[in-house]
Amino acid sequence: MQEKTKIGIIICDRYRNCAGGKCFRSLQNREGAFDIYPKEEDVEIVGYTSCGGCPGGNIEYAPEEMKKNGATIIHFATGFVVGYPPCPHIDYFRHFIEEKYDMKVVVG
């Protein structure tokens, strides 16, 4: 039996009131950045939060909590790149999480 893939989703704080409908639907349908997971792969969302607002105060702590819940991959929601202006900190956030928490980061 294949082990479940556990992911965390971090959204831009500009969209902090978002209920996650597009993210959850895209994961269910394996669309967008979630198309990296085969339909037969069991994927569970173990965390969903915002970055905490510029300059991303929650980025330092949220991945740690998600990792404690079993997350091995963090997805940055598309609001980081399609919002105006796009997040100027996204590359720093990605590298920080990959280095500090040894987790893969997917944009989208």
CNS distance restraints for C-alpha pairs under 8 A (distance, minus, plus):
assign (resid   2 and name CA) (resid  41 and name CA) 7.91 0.50 0.50
assign (resid   2 and name CA) (resid  42 and name CA) 7.99 0.50 0.50
assign (resid   3 and name CA) (resid  42 and name CA) 7.63 0.50 0.50
assign (resid   4 and name CA) (resid  41 and name CA) 7.38 0.50 0.50
assign (resid   4 and name CA) (resid  42 and name CA) 5.05 0.50 0.50
assign (resid   4 and name CA) (resid  43 and name CA) 5.73 0.50 0.50
assign (resid   4 and name CA) (resid  44 and name CA) 6.95 0.50 0.50
assign (resid   5 and name CA) (resid  41 and name CA) 7.55 0.50 0.50
assign (resid   5 and name CA) (resid  42 and name CA) 6.16 0.50 0.50
assign (resid   5 and name CA) (resid  43 and name CA) 4.68 0.50 0.50
assign (resid   5 and name CA) (resid  44 and name CA) 6.19 0.50 0.50
assign (resid   5 and name CA) (resid  71 and name CA) 7.53 0.50 0.50
assign (resid   5 and name CA) (resid  72 and name CA) 7.42 0.50 0.50
assign (resid   6 and name CA) (resid  43 and name CA) 5.79 0.50 0.50
assign (resid   6 and name CA) (resid  44 and name CA) 4.83 0.50 0.50
assign (resid   6 and name CA) (resid  45 and name CA) 5.81 0.50 0.50
assign (resid   6 and name CA) (resid  46 and name CA) 6.16 0.50 0.50
assign (resid   6 and name CA) (resid  70 and name CA) 5.97 0.50 0.50
assign (resid   6 and name CA) (resid  71 and name CA) 4.51 0.50 0.50
assign (resid   6 and name CA) (resid  72 and name CA) 6.09 0.50 0.50
assign (resid   6 and name CA) (resid  73 and name CA) 6.93 0.50 0.50
assign (resid   7 and name CA) (resid  43 and name CA) 7.35 0.50 0.50
assign (resid   7 and name CA) (resid  44 and name CA) 6.26 0.50 0.50
assign (resid   7 and name CA) (resid  45 and name CA) 4.99 0.50 0.50
assign (resid   7 and name CA) (resid  46 and name CA) 5.89 0.50 0.50
assign (resid   7 and name CA) (resid  47 and name CA) 7.09 0.50 0.50
assign (resid   7 and name CA) (resid  66 and name CA) 7.78 0.50 0.50
assign (resid   7 and name CA) (resid  70 and name CA) 7.83 0.50 0.50
assign (resid   7 and name CA) (resid  71 and name CA) 4.67 0.50 0.50
assign (resid   7 and name CA) (resid  72 and name CA) 6.07 0.50 0.50
assign (resid   7 and name CA) (resid  73 and name CA) 4.89 0.50 0.50
assign (resid   7 and name CA) (resid  74 and name CA) 5.65 0.50 0.50
assign (resid   7 and name CA) (resid  75 and name CA) 7.23 0.50 0.50
assign (resid   8 and name CA) (resid  45 and name CA) 5.70 0.50 0.50
assign (resid   8 and name CA) (resid  46 and name CA) 5.61 0.50 0.50
assign (resid   8 and name CA) (resid  47 and name CA) 4.53 0.50 0.50
assign (resid   8 and name CA) (resid  48 and name CA) 5.87 0.50 0.50
assign (resid   8 and name CA) (resid  63 and name CA) 7.59 0.50 0.50
assign (resid   8 and name CA) (resid  66 and name CA) 6.04 0.50 0.50
assign (resid   8 and name CA) (resid  71 and name CA) 6.03 0.50 0.50
assign (resid   8 and name CA) (resid  73 and name CA) 6.41 0.50 0.50
assign (resid   8 and name CA) (resid  74 and name CA) 4.74 0.50 0.50
assign (resid   8 and name CA) (resid  75 and name CA) 6.16 0.50 0.50
assign (resid   9 and name CA) (resid  45 and name CA) 7.46 0.50 0.50
assign (resid   9 and name CA) (resid  47 and name CA) 6.14 0.50 0.50
assign (resid   9 and name CA) (resid  48 and name CA) 4.78 0.50 0.50
assign (resid   9 and name CA) (resid  49 and name CA) 6.58 0.50 0.50
assign (resid   9 and name CA) (resid  74 and name CA) 5.73 0.50 0.50
assign (resid   9 and name CA) (resid  75 and name CA) 4.77 0.50 0.50
assign (resid   9 and name CA) (resid  76 and name CA) 5.91 0.50 0.50
assign (resid   9 and name CA) (resid  77 and name CA) 6.62 0.50 0.50
assign (resid  10 and name CA) (resid  48 and name CA) 5.84 0.50 0.50
assign (resid  10 and name CA) (resid  49 and name CA) 5.10 0.50 0.50
assign (resid  10 and name CA) (resid  50 and name CA) 5.19 0.50 0.50
assign (resid  10 and name CA) (resid  51 and name CA) 6.12 0.50 0.50
assign (resid  10 and name CA) (resid  74 and name CA) 7.23 0.50 0.50
assign (resid  10 and name CA) (resid  75 and name CA) 6.25 0.50 0.50
assign (resid  10 and name CA) (resid  76 and name CA) 5.01 0.50 0.50
assign (resid  10 and name CA) (resid  77 and name CA) 6.08 0.50 0.50
assign (resid  11 and name CA) (resid  15 and name CA) 6.91 0.50 0.50
assign (resid  11 and name CA) (resid  16 and name CA) 7.15 0.50 0.50
assign (resid  11 and name CA) (resid  48 and name CA) 7.73 0.50 0.50
assign (resid  11 and name CA) (resid  49 and name CA) 6.19 0.50 0.50
assign (resid  11 and name CA) (resid  50 and name CA) 4.50 0.50 0.50
assign (resid  11 and name CA) (resid  51 and name CA) 6.06 0.50 0.50
assign (resid  11 and name CA) (resid  76 and name CA) 5.94 0.50 0.50
assign (resid  11 and name CA) (resid  77 and name CA) 4.97 0.50 0.50
assign (resid  11 and name CA) (resid  78 and name CA) 7.72 0.50 0.50
assign (resid  11 and name CA) (resid  79 and name CA) 6.61 0.50 0.50
assign (resid  11 and name CA) (resid  80 and name CA) 6.96 0.50 0.50
assign (resid  12 and name CA) (resid  16 and name CA) 6.86 0.50 0.50
assign (resid  12 and name CA) (resid  50 and name CA) 5.52 0.50 0.50
assign (resid  12 and name CA) (resid  51 and name CA) 5.58 0.50 0.50
assign (resid  12 and name CA) (resid  52 and name CA) 7.74 0.50 0.50
assign (resid  12 and name CA) (resid  53 and name CA) 7.10 0.50 0.50
assign (resid  12 and name CA) (resid  77 and name CA) 7.19 0.50 0.50
assign (resid  12 and name CA) (resid  79 and name CA) 5.83 0.50 0.50
assign (resid  12 and name CA) (resid  80 and name CA) 5.44 0.50 0.50
assign (resid  12 and name CA) (resid  87 and name CA) 7.92 0.50 0.50
assign (resid  13 and name CA) (resid  50 and name CA) 5.04 0.50 0.50
assign (resid  13 and name CA) (resid  51 and name CA) 5.62 0.50 0.50
assign (resid  13 and name CA) (resid  52 and name CA) 5.66 0.50 0.50
assign (resid  13 and name CA) (resid  53 and name CA) 4.82 0.50 0.50
assign (resid  13 and name CA) (resid  54 and name CA) 7.75 0.50 0.50
assign (resid  14 and name CA) (resid  53 and name CA) 7.23 0.50 0.50
assign (resid  15 and name CA) (resid  50 and name CA) 7.84 0.50 0.50
assign (resid  15 and name CA) (resid  79 and name CA) 7.33 0.50 0.50
assign (resid  16 and name CA) (resid  49 and name CA) 7.81 0.50 0.50
assign (resid  16 and name CA) (resid  50 and name CA) 5.89 0.50 0.50
assign (resid  20 and name CA) (resid  24 and name CA) 6.04 0.50 0.50
assign (resid  21 and name CA) (resid  25 and name CA) 5.96 0.50 0.50
assign (resid  22 and name CA) (resid  26 and name CA) 5.84 0.50 0.50
assign (resid  23 and name CA) (resid  27 and name CA) 6.15 0.50 0.50
assign (resid  23 and name CA) (resid  77 and name CA) 7.33 0.50 0.50
assign (resid  24 and name CA) (resid  28 and name CA) 6.17 0.50 0.50
assign (resid  25 and name CA) (resid  29 and name CA) 6.14 0.50 0.50
assign (resid  26 and name CA) (resid  30 and name CA) 5.58 0.50 0.50
assign (resid  26 and name CA) (resid  31 and name CA) 4.86 0.50 0.50
assign (resid  26 and name CA) (resid  32 and name CA) 6.62 0.50 0.50
assign (resid  26 and name CA) (resid  34 and name CA) 6.58 0.50 0.50
assign (resid  27 and name CA) (resid  31 and name CA) 6.42 0.50 0.50
assign (resid  27 and name CA) (resid  34 and name CA) 5.35 0.50 0.50
assign (resid  27 and name CA) (resid  35 and name CA) 7.78 0.50 0.50
assign (resid  29 and name CA) (resid  39 and name CA) 7.81 0.50 0.50
assign (resid  30 and name CA) (resid  34 and name CA) 4.90 0.50 0.50
assign (resid  30 and name CA) (resid  35 and name CA) 4.44 0.50 0.50
assign (resid  30 and name CA) (resid  36 and name CA) 7.50 0.50 0.50
assign (resid  30 and name CA) (resid  37 and name CA) 6.62 0.50 0.50
assign (resid  30 and name CA) (resid  38 and name CA) 7.32 0.50 0.50
assign (resid  30 and name CA) (resid  39 and name CA) 6.64 0.50 0.50
assign (resid  31 and name CA) (resid  35 and name CA) 4.88 0.50 0.50
assign (resid  32 and name CA) (resid 108 and name CA) 7.00 0.50 0.50
assign (resid  33 and name CA) (resid 106 and name CA) 7.27 0.50 0.50
assign (resid  33 and name CA) (resid 107 and name CA) 7.15 0.50 0.50
assign (resid  33 and name CA) (resid 108 and name CA) 5.00 0.50 0.50
assign (resid  34 and name CA) (resid 108 and name CA) 7.84 0.50 0.50
assign (resid  37 and name CA) (resid  41 and name CA) 6.27 0.50 0.50
assign (resid  37 and name CA) (resid  43 and name CA) 7.85 0.50 0.50
assign (resid  46 and name CA) (resid  66 and name CA) 6.33 0.50 0.50
assign (resid  46 and name CA) (resid  69 and name CA) 6.09 0.50 0.50
assign (resid  46 and name CA) (resid  70 and name CA) 7.20 0.50 0.50
assign (resid  46 and name CA) (resid  71 and name CA) 6.45 0.50 0.50
assign (resid  47 and name CA) (resid  66 and name CA) 5.51 0.50 0.50
assign (resid  47 and name CA) (resid  69 and name CA) 7.77 0.50 0.50
assign (resid  47 and name CA) (resid  71 and name CA) 7.96 0.50 0.50
assign (resid  49 and name CA) (resid  62 and name CA) 7.50 0.50 0.50
assign (resid  50 and name CA) (resid  58 and name CA) 7.20 0.50 0.50
assign (resid  51 and name CA) (resid  56 and name CA) 4.93 0.50 0.50
assign (resid  51 and name CA) (resid  57 and name CA) 6.56 0.50 0.50
assign (resid  51 and name CA) (resid  58 and name CA) 4.92 0.50 0.50
assign (resid  51 and name CA) (resid  59 and name CA) 5.52 0.50 0.50
assign (resid  52 and name CA) (resid  56 and name CA) 5.26 0.50 0.50
assign (resid  52 and name CA) (resid  57 and name CA) 5.29 0.50 0.50
assign (resid  52 and name CA) (resid  58 and name CA) 4.67 0.50 0.50
assign (resid  52 and name CA) (resid  59 and name CA) 7.34 0.50 0.50
assign (resid  53 and name CA) (resid  57 and name CA) 6.69 0.50 0.50
assign (resid  53 and name CA) (resid  58 and name CA) 7.76 0.50 0.50
assign (resid  55 and name CA) (resid  89 and name CA) 7.14 0.50 0.50
assign (resid  56 and name CA) (resid  60 and name CA) 7.84 0.50 0.50
assign (resid  56 and name CA) (resid  89 and name CA) 7.86 0.50 0.50
assign (resid  56 and name CA) (resid  93 and name CA) 7.99 0.50 0.50
assign (resid  57 and name CA) (resid  61 and name CA) 7.90 0.50 0.50
assign (resid  58 and name CA) (resid  62 and name CA) 5.69 0.50 0.50
assign (resid  59 and name CA) (resid  63 and name CA) 6.75 0.50 0.50
assign (resid  59 and name CA) (resid  93 and name CA) 6.79 0.50 0.50
assign (resid  59 and name CA) (resid  97 and name CA) 7.75 0.50 0.50
assign (resid  60 and name CA) (resid  64 and name CA) 7.78 0.50 0.50
assign (resid  60 and name CA) (resid  97 and name CA) 7.94 0.50 0.50
assign (resid  61 and name CA) (resid  65 and name CA) 6.69 0.50 0.50
assign (resid  62 and name CA) (resid  66 and name CA) 6.24 0.50 0.50
assign (resid  63 and name CA) (resid  67 and name CA) 5.95 0.50 0.50
assign (resid  63 and name CA) (resid  74 and name CA) 7.47 0.50 0.50
assign (resid  63 and name CA) (resid  97 and name CA) 7.05 0.50 0.50
assign (resid  63 and name CA) (resid 101 and name CA) 7.24 0.50 0.50
assign (resid  64 and name CA) (resid  68 and name CA) 6.29 0.50 0.50
assign (resid  64 and name CA) (resid 101 and name CA) 6.94 0.50 0.50
assign (resid  65 and name CA) (resid  69 and name CA) 6.50 0.50 0.50
assign (resid  66 and name CA) (resid  70 and name CA) 6.52 0.50 0.50
assign (resid  66 and name CA) (resid  71 and name CA) 5.39 0.50 0.50
assign (resid  67 and name CA) (resid  71 and name CA) 4.56 0.50 0.50
assign (resid  67 and name CA) (resid  72 and name CA) 6.46 0.50 0.50
assign (resid  67 and name CA) (resid 101 and name CA) 7.88 0.50 0.50
assign (resid  72 and name CA) (resid 103 and name CA) 5.43 0.50 0.50
assign (resid  72 and name CA) (resid 104 and name CA) 6.67 0.50 0.50
assign (resid  73 and name CA) (resid 103 and name CA) 5.55 0.50 0.50
assign (resid  73 and name CA) (resid 104 and name CA) 4.81 0.50 0.50
assign (resid  73 and name CA) (resid 105 and name CA) 5.78 0.50 0.50
assign (resid  73 and name CA) (resid 106 and name CA) 7.37 0.50 0.50
assign (resid  74 and name CA) (resid 103 and name CA) 6.99 0.50 0.50
assign (resid  74 and name CA) (resid 104 and name CA) 6.29 0.50 0.50
assign (resid  74 and name CA) (resid 105 and name CA) 4.79 0.50 0.50
assign (resid  74 and name CA) (resid 106 and name CA) 6.21 0.50 0.50
assign (resid  75 and name CA) (resid 105 and name CA) 5.77 0.50 0.50
assign (resid  75 and name CA) (resid 106 and name CA) 4.70 0.50 0.50
assign (resid  75 and name CA) (resid 107 and name CA) 5.75 0.50 0.50
assign (resid  75 and name CA) (resid 108 and name CA) 6.18 0.50 0.50
assign (resid  76 and name CA) (resid  80 and name CA) 6.86 0.50 0.50
assign (resid  76 and name CA) (resid 105 and name CA) 7.37 0.50 0.50
assign (resid  76 and name CA) (resid 106 and name CA) 6.24 0.50 0.50
assign (resid  76 and name CA) (resid 107 and name CA) 4.84 0.50 0.50
assign (resid  76 and name CA) (resid 108 and name CA) 5.45 0.50 0.50
assign (resid  77 and name CA) (resid 107 and name CA) 6.65 0.50 0.50
assign (resid  77 and name CA) (resid 108 and name CA) 4.86 0.50 0.50
assign (resid  78 and name CA) (resid  82 and name CA) 5.98 0.50 0.50
assign (resid  78 and name CA) (resid  83 and name CA) 7.93 0.50 0.50
assign (resid  78 and name CA) (resid 107 and name CA) 6.96 0.50 0.50
assign (resid  78 and name CA) (resid 108 and name CA) 4.62 0.50 0.50
assign (resid  79 and name CA) (resid  83 and name CA) 5.10 0.50 0.50
assign (resid  79 and name CA) (resid  86 and name CA) 7.80 0.50 0.50
assign (resid  80 and name CA) (resid  86 and name CA) 5.72 0.50 0.50
assign (resid  80 and name CA) (resid  87 and name CA) 5.15 0.50 0.50
assign (resid  80 and name CA) (resid  90 and name CA) 7.16 0.50 0.50
assign (resid  81 and name CA) (resid  85 and name CA) 7.94 0.50 0.50
assign (resid  81 and name CA) (resid  86 and name CA) 4.59 0.50 0.50
assign (resid  81 and name CA) (resid  87 and name CA) 6.16 0.50 0.50
assign (resid  82 and name CA) (resid  86 and name CA) 6.01 0.50 0.50
assign (resid  83 and name CA) (resid  87 and name CA) 7.67 0.50 0.50
assign (resid  89 and name CA) (resid  93 and name CA) 6.11 0.50 0.50
assign (resid  90 and name CA) (resid  94 and name CA) 6.08 0.50 0.50
assign (resid  91 and name CA) (resid  95 and name CA) 6.24 0.50 0.50
assign (resid  92 and name CA) (resid  96 and name CA) 5.97 0.50 0.50
assign (resid  93 and name CA) (resid  97 and name CA) 6.19 0.50 0.50
assign (resid  94 and name CA) (resid  98 and name CA) 6.16 0.50 0.50
assign (resid  94 and name CA) (resid 105 and name CA) 6.01 0.50 0.50
assign (resid  95 and name CA) (resid  99 and name CA) 5.99 0.50 0.50
assign (resid  96 and name CA) (resid 100 and name CA) 5.80 0.50 0.50
assign (resid  96 and name CA) (resid 101 and name CA) 7.95 0.50 0.50
assign (resid  97 and name CA) (resid 101 and name CA) 5.38 0.50 0.50
assign (resid  97 and name CA) (resid 102 and name CA) 6.86 0.50 0.50
assign (resid  97 and name CA) (resid 103 and name CA) 6.43 0.50 0.50
assign (resid  97 and name CA) (resid 104 and name CA) 7.93 0.50 0.50
assign (resid  97 and name CA) (resid 105 and name CA) 7.37 0.50 0.50
assign (resid  98 and name CA) (resid 102 and name CA) 4.80 0.50 0.50
assign (resid  98 and name CA) (resid 103 and name CA) 4.90 0.50 0.50
assign (resid  98 and name CA) (resid 104 and name CA) 5.85 0.50 0.50
assign (resid  98 and name CA) (resid 105 and name CA) 6.65 0.50 0.50
assign (resid  99 and name CA) (resid 103 and name CA) 7.62 0.50 0.50
